[in-house]
């Protein structure tokens, strides 16, 4: 069991292990309810609070390729070879 404490301002820190399990990010809004003597925090469905801010540079970084130049013929041959290998594997 993980425990936490309430601060003098009434704030409670949700431990990182639990935040990671539920995918909580900075700015996530929670509904707070009392249920049978327990406090229940439910993340709200506001997508902005669950989706981390992404910049164009973050996305463009995935488009970089530093390998050697590959021709269309080489790509087609690689795809063909992979398809044949998968087919052969499925037949065993």
N, C-alpha and C positions, 0 to 999 in steps of 0.2 A: 504494500500500500504506500502510495506517495502522499506526503503531507505538505501543507503550506500554512502560512500565517496571514492574518489580516493586519494591515498597517494601521497607524493611528488615523489615517484618512479614510479608512474603510475599504482599502484596496486589497485585493487578493491576487496573487500571481499564480497563473496556471503554469505548472511545471512544463519545461520544454518537451519532455518525453510525451506528455499528453497532447501538447500543441501540435507536435509532429504527427501523432497518430490521427488527429482529426483534420489535419491540413490547415490549421489556423495560421493566419498571417497578420502582420501589423494592420490595424484598422478594422479587423473583423468585428462586426456588431453581434451582440448576444441578447436574446430575450432572457429575462431573469424571472423565474417562477418559484414558488414554494410548493413542494409536492411531498405530502406525508412527513412533514418536519425536516425535509432536506431542501437544499437550494439546487435548482436545476438551471444550467446555462445551456441554451440552445442557439447555435450559430444561425444567424438570419440568412435568408436566401439571396440577399443583395449581392449580385455577381461582382460588383466593384470591391466588396470587402473580402472576397475569396480569391480574386485573381491578382497576382502580383503585377505591379507596374512594369511594363516592358517598353523599351525604347527601340527605335529603328536600328540603332547600333547593335542591340542584343540580337535582333532577328537577322540582320545582315551578316553577323558573325557566322551563322550557320551556312551561308552561301559560299564561303571561301573554300577554295580547293588549291592545295599547294603541290599536288602530284604532277606527274608528267602529262603532256597533252595526249588525249586518247581520240582516235578517229571514230566516225560512225560505224565503220566496219568492225573495228575492235569491240565496240560496245555491243553490237548485234551478235558477234561471235561469243562474247562472254555471257550474254543473256541466253543464247541458244544452248551453250554448254551447261549452264546452270539448270535450265529446264530439262535437258536430257538426264542430268544427274539426279534430279528430283524424281523424274518419272521412273528411272531404274530403281531408286531406293523404294518407291512406292510399290513396286512389283515384287519385292522380297518379303 
